[in-house]
Amino acid sequence: MAVVTISQQLGSGGTEIGISVADRLGYCFVDHKRFEEGAHRYGLETDRLWHLEEERPSLFERFDTETRRYLAVIKSVLYEIAADDRAVVIGRGGQWLLRDVPHVLRARVVAPTPVRVAELLKVLSEHGGDRIGAHAAERMVDHDDAQKAKRMRYLFDVELNDPTLYHLVINTGQLDRRAAVGLIADLVERRPQFALTESGRQTVLDRSLVARVEVALAGHPLTRKYHVEVDARDGIVTLEGPPAALEDAEAMTRDLPGVREIRPRAVEVPPVPPFVG
C-alpha cells in the first residue's frame, strides 16, 4: 500500500495516467473536491484555495497570514491522504510536502512542447472548448509552465523541474501512457520501499499533527502575527517562538486530537509585519 503523487506539465497526460494508475491499483484518485472539503472544515473559501493551487501568488500574498493558513490546510489534507494511503494525488505540491514519507512514490510527467500543444488542441476540441490555433495553445503551455514553476518557488522555495524531487520522470513524448501506467504501478506493487510501515505511518501522523497545529495558529488573531515553529514526535509537540506568542500557542494546541504533551521553547523572533497581521 502506498501513495502516488504526480506532478505534470500541461498536455503531458499526467492526469489521465494518474486515473489509470488508481484504477489498476484499486486506489482512490484524489481530485479537487477532497481539498475543497478540507477547506470547508476549516471555514475557508474554496476560490482562494484554487487560486493558491493554480496561480502564482502575488508579493503581498507571500507574506499574508491568511495565505499561510491556506497553505497549512493544503498540507493538512495531504497528510490525511497519506495516512489513509492507497491514493493517487495530482499536483498540490505533494512531491515536496510528502518528500520524506517513505511510502510515497513521487512521479513527474513531461512531454515535448509540440506533443503537449497537439494534446491540448485535441482535448479542447473534444470537450467543446474555445477553438484556438497552435500558436495560442503553445502560449498557454508556456504560460502554465512559468506559473507552476513560480508558484513552487515562492510557496516552497524549490524548483519544480529539479529531478531530485522525484523517483521517476516520464516523458510521454517517448513512452506511451499505457507503459507509463505500468511503470508506476509496478514500482508500487513490487518495490518494498513503497510499502506502508509502522515508522512510515508514524511519520505521517507526526506531520499531520504539525499541520493541524499550524492551521490553528495561523487562524488565531494573536499567534498568526508571530513565527512559531512546530514539530511533533509521537504526540509530543514542540512550539518554538517568542514568549509573547507561546502562551496563546499552547492554549490553541492543547486540545487538538493527537496531542499528548507540549514543550514550549522561547526564542526571540520578530513578528510578522503589521500590514499583514
Secondary structure as a PSIPRED ss2 file (coil, helix, strand):
# PSIPRED VFORMAT (PSIPRED V4.0)

   1 M C   1.000  0.000  0.000
   2 A C   1.000  0.000  0.000
   3 V E   0.000  0.000  1.000
   4 V E   0.000  0.000  1.000
   5 T E   0.000  0.000  1.000
   6 I E   0.000  0.000  1.000
   7 S E   0.000  0.000  1.000
   8 Q E   0.000  0.000  1.000
   9 Q C   1.000  0.000  0.000
  10 L C   1.000  0.000  0.000
  11 G C   1.000  0.000  0.000
  12 S C   1.000  0.000  0.000
  13 G C   1.000  0.000  0.000
  14 G H   0.000  1.000  0.000
  15 T H   0.000  1.000  0.000
  16 E H   0.000  1.000  0.000
  17 I H   0.000  1.000  0.000
  18 G H   0.000  1.000  0.000
  19 I H   0.000  1.000  0.000
  20 S H   0.000  1.000  0.000
  21 V H   0.000  1.000  0.000
  22 A H   0.000  1.000  0.000
  23 D H   0.000  1.000  0.000
  24 R H   0.000  1.000  0.000
  25 L H   0.000  1.000  0.000
  26 G C   1.000  0.000  0.000
  27 Y C   1.000  0.000  0.000
  28 C E   0.000  0.000  1.000
  29 F E   0.000  0.000  1.000
  30 V E   0.000  0.000  1.000
  31 D C   1.000  0.000  0.000
  32 H H   0.000  1.000  0.000
  33 K H   0.000  1.000  0.000
  34 R H   0.000  1.000  0.000
  35 F H   0.000  1.000  0.000
  36 E H   0.000  1.000  0.000
  37 E H   0.000  1.000  0.000
  38 G H   0.000  1.000  0.000
  39 A H   0.000  1.000  0.000
  40 H H   0.000  1.000  0.000
  41 R H   0.000  1.000  0.000
  42 Y C   1.000  0.000  0.000
  43 G C   1.000  0.000  0.000
  44 L C   1.000  0.000  0.000
  45 E C   1.000  0.000  0.000
  46 T H   0.000  1.000  0.000
  47 D H   0.000  1.000  0.000
  48 R H   0.000  1.000  0.000
  49 L H   0.000  1.000  0.000
  50 W H   0.000  1.000  0.000
  51 H H   0.000  1.000  0.000
  52 L H   0.000  1.000  0.000
  53 E H   0.000  1.000  0.000
  54 E H   0.000  1.000  0.000
  55 E C   1.000  0.000  0.000
  56 R C   1.000  0.000  0.000
  57 P C   1.000  0.000  0.000
  58 S C   1.000  0.000  0.000
  59 L H   0.000  1.000  0.000
  60 F H   0.000  1.000  0.000
  61 E H   0.000  1.000  0.000
  62 R H   0.000  1.000  0.000
  63 F H   0.000  1.000  0.000
  64 D C   1.000  0.000  0.000
  65 T H   0.000  1.000  0.000
  66 E H   0.000  1.000  0.000
  67 T H   0.000  1.000  0.000
  68 R H   0.000  1.000  0.000
  69 R H   0.000  1.000  0.000
  70 Y H   0.000  1.000  0.000
  71 L H   0.000  1.000  0.000
  72 A H   0.000  1.000  0.000
  73 V H   0.000  1.000  0.000
  74 I H   0.000  1.000  0.000
  75 K H   0.000  1.000  0.000
  76 S H   0.000  1.000  0.000
  77 V H   0.000  1.000  0.000
  78 L H   0.000  1.000  0.000
  79 Y H   0.000  1.000  0.000
  80 E H   0.000  1.000  0.000
  81 I H   0.000  1.000  0.000
  82 A H   0.000  1.000  0.000
  83 A H   0.000  1.000  0.000
  84 D H   0.000  1.000  0.000
  85 D C   1.000  0.000  0.000
  86 R C   1.000  0.000  0.000
  87 A E   0.000  0.000  1.000
  88 V E   0.000  0.000  1.000
  89 V E   0.000  0.000  1.000
  90 I E   0.000  0.000  1.000
  91 G C   1.000  0.000  0.000
  92 R C   1.000  0.000  0.000
  93 G C   1.000  0.000  0.000
  94 G H   0.000  1.000  0.000
  95 Q H   0.000  1.000  0.000
  96 W H   0.000  1.000  0.000
  97 L H   0.000  1.000  0.000
  98 L C   1.000  0.000  0.000
  99 R C   1.000  0.000  0.000
 100 D C   1.000  0.000  0.000
 101 V C   1.000  0.000  0.000
 102 P C   1.000  0.000  0.000
 103 H C   1.000  0.000  0.000
 104 V E   0.000  0.000  1.000
 105 L E   0.000  0.000  1.000
 106 R E   0.000  0.000  1.000
 107 A E   0.000  0.000  1.000
 108 R E   0.000  0.000  1.000
 109 V E   0.000  0.000  1.000
 110 V E   0.000  0.000  1.000
 111 A C   1.000  0.000  0.000
 112 P C   1.000  0.000  0.000
 113 T H   0.000  1.000  0.000
 114 P H   0.000  1.000  0.000
 115 V H   0.000  1.000  0.000
 116 R H   0.000  1.000  0.000
 117 V H   0.000  1.000  0.000
 118 A H   0.000  1.000  0.000
 119 E H   0.000  1.000  0.000
 120 L H   0.000  1.000  0.000
 121 L H   0.000  1.000  0.000
 122 K H   0.000  1.000  0.000
 123 V H   0.000  1.000  0.000
 124 L H   0.000  1.000  0.000
 125 S H   0.000  1.000  0.000
 126 E H   0.000  1.000  0.000
 127 H C   1.000  0.000  0.000
 128 G C   1.000  0.000  0.000
 129 G C   1.000  0.000  0.000
 130 D C   1.000  0.000  0.000
 131 R C   1.000  0.000  0.000
 132 I C   1.000  0.000  0.000
 133 G C   1.000  0.000  0.000
 134 A H   0.000  1.000  0.000
 135 H H   0.000  1.000  0.000
 136 A H   0.000  1.000  0.000
 137 A H   0.000  1.000  0.000
 138 E H   0.000  1.000  0.000
 139 R H   0.000  1.000  0.000
 140 M H   0.000  1.000  0.000
 141 V H   0.000  1.000  0.000
 142 D H   0.000  1.000  0.000
 143 H H   0.000  1.000  0.000
 144 D H   0.000  1.000  0.000
 145 D H   0.000  1.000  0.000
 146 A H   0.000  1.000  0.000
 147 Q H   0.000  1.000  0.000
 148 K H   0.000  1.000  0.000
 149 A H   0.000  1.000  0.000
 150 K H   0.000  1.000  0.000
 151 R H   0.000  1.000  0.000
 152 M H   0.000  1.000  0.000
 153 R H   0.000  1.000  0.000
 154 Y H   0.000  1.000  0.000
 155 L H   0.000  1.000  0.000
 156 F H   0.000  1.000  0.000
 157 D C   1.000  0.000  0.000
 158 V C   1.000  0.000  0.000
 159 E C   1.000  0.000  0.000
 160 L C   1.000  0.000  0.000
 161 N C   1.000  0.000  0.000
 162 D C   1.000  0.000  0.000
 163 P H   0.000  1.000  0.000
 164 T H   0.000  1.000  0.000
 165 L H   0.000  1.000  0.000
 166 Y C   1.000  0.000  0.000
 167 H C   1.000  0.000  0.000
 168 L E   0.000  0.000  1.000
 169 V E   0.000  0.000  1.000
 170 I E   0.000  0.000  1.000
 171 N E   0.000  0.000  1.000
 172 T C   1.000  0.000  0.000
 173 G C   1.000  0.000  0.000
 174 Q C   1.000  0.000  0.000
 175 L C   1.000  0.000  0.000
 176 D C   1.000  0.000  0.000
 177 R H   0.000  1.000  0.000
 178 R H   0.000  1.000  0.000
 179 A H   0.000  1.000  0.000
 180 A H   0.000  1.000  0.000
 181 V H   0.000  1.000  0.000
 182 G H   0.000  1.000  0.000
 183 L H   0.000  1.000  0.000
 184 I H   0.000  1.000  0.000
 185 A H   0.000  1.000  0.000
 186 D H   0.000  1.000  0.000
 187 L H   0.000  1.000  0.000
 188 V H   0.000  1.000  0.000
 189 E H   0.000  1.000  0.000
 190 R H   0.000  1.000  0.000
 191 R C   1.000  0.000  0.000
 192 P H   0.000  1.000  0.000
 193 Q H   0.000  1.000  0.000
 194 F H   0.000  1.000  0.000
 195 A C   1.000  0.000  0.000
 196 L C   1.000  0.000  0.000
 197 T C   1.000  0.000  0.000
 198 E H   0.000  1.000  0.000
 199 S H   0.000  1.000  0.000
 200 G H   0.000  1.000  0.000
 201 R H   0.000  1.000  0.000
 202 Q H   0.000  1.000  0.000
 203 T H   0.000  1.000  0.000
 204 V H   0.000  1.000  0.000
 205 L H   0.000  1.000  0.000
 206 D H   0.000  1.000  0.000
 207 R H   0.000  1.000  0.000
 208 S H   0.000  1.000  0.000
 209 L H   0.000  1.000  0.000
 210 V H   0.000  1.000  0.000
 211 A H   0.000  1.000  0.000
 212 R H   0.000  1.000  0.000
 213 V H   0.000  1.000  0.000
 214 E H   0.000  1.000  0.000
 215 V H   0.000  1.000  0.000
 216 A H   0.000  1.000  0.000
 217 L H   0.000  1.000  0.000
 218 A H   0.000  1.000  0.000
 219 G C   1.000  0.000  0.000
 220 H C   1.000  0.000  0.000
 221 P C   1.000  0.000  0.000
 222 L C   1.000  0.000  0.000
 223 T H   0.000  1.000  0.000
 224 R H   0.000  1.000  0.000
 225 K H   0.000  1.000  0.000
 226 Y C   1.000  0.000  0.000
 227 H C   1.000  0.000  0.000
 228 V C   1.000  0.000  0.000
 229 E E   0.000  0.000  1.000
 230 V E   0.000  0.000  1.000
 231 D E   0.000  0.000  1.000
 232 A E   0.000  0.000  1.000
 233 R E   0.000  0.000  1.000
 234 D C   1.000  0.000  0.000
 235 G C   1.000  0.000  0.000
 236 I E   0.000  0.000  1.000
 237 V E   0.000  0.000  1.000
 238 T E   0.000  0.000  1.000
 239 L E   0.000  0.000  1.000
 240 E E   0.000  0.000  1.000
 241 G E   0.000  0.000  1.000
 242 P C   1.000  0.000  0.000
 243 P H   0.000  1.000  0.000
 244 A H   0.000  1.000  0.000
 245 A H   0.000  1.000  0.000
 246 L H   0.000  1.000  0.000
 247 E H   0.000  1.000  0.000
 248 D H   0.000  1.000  0.000
 249 A H   0.000  1.000  0.000
 250 E H   0.000  1.000  0.000
 251 A H   0.000  1.000  0.000
 252 M H   0.000  1.000  0.000
 253 T H   0.000  1.000  0.000
 254 R H   0.000  1.000  0.000
 255 D C   1.000  0.000  0.000
 256 L C   1.000  0.000  0.000
 257 P C   1.000  0.000  0.000
 258 G C   1.000  0.000  0.000
 259 V C   1.000  0.000  0.000
 260 R C   1.000  0.000  0.000
 261 E E   0.000  0.000  1.000
 262 I E   0.000  0.000  1.000
 263 R E   0.000  0.000  1.000
 264 P E   0.000  0.000  1.000
 265 R E   0.000  0.000  1.000
 266 A E   0.000  0.000  1.000
 267 V C   1.000  0.000  0.000
 268 E C   1.000  0.000  0.000
 269 V C   1.000  0.000  0.000
 270 P C   1.000  0.000  0.000
 271 P C   1.000  0.000  0.000
 272 V C   1.000  0.000  0.000
 273 P C   1.000  0.000  0.000
 274 P H   0.000  1.000  0.000
 275 F H   0.000  1.000  0.000
 276 V H   0.000  1.000  0.000
 277 G C   1.000  0.000  0.000
